[in-house]
Amino acid sequence: AAVKVMYPGCEGDRHFTLTDLHTLSHNQSAHPMCSHIKLGDYFHEYIRVLQYLLAKAHIGEIKRNHIFLEGFPSDIQVQICMCLMIKFPDHHHEDPYPMTDIHKAAIFLL
């Protein structure tokens, strides 16, 4: 208990913030994603943070989809979007694709 006094914020239920999700996405986008294993690692870590934020109502569907796509390197982002444009030709260009569709497209591409 005495140790917890030295670490403000370690108690309570503030485990993750939206900034943590942005940081995860940004850091991941800087690394090549060339296998299903790398995709799985990113997906599982993203879901871990996302579940907390969803439970606390700190993030909405549009934001989570947008941030998830940003976690891919830019060349893969373009390929994912091309795949999804072909699969969903009527999708409005300003609406982010659902995270599940992004994930499926990434699996297909890798």
Secondary structure, DSSP 8 states (H G I E B T S, - for coil): -HHHHTSTTSSSS----HHHHHHHHHHHHTS---SHHHHHHHHHHHHHHHHHHHHTT---HHHHHHHHHHTS-HHHHHHHHHHHHHH-TTS-TTS---HHHHHHHHHHH-
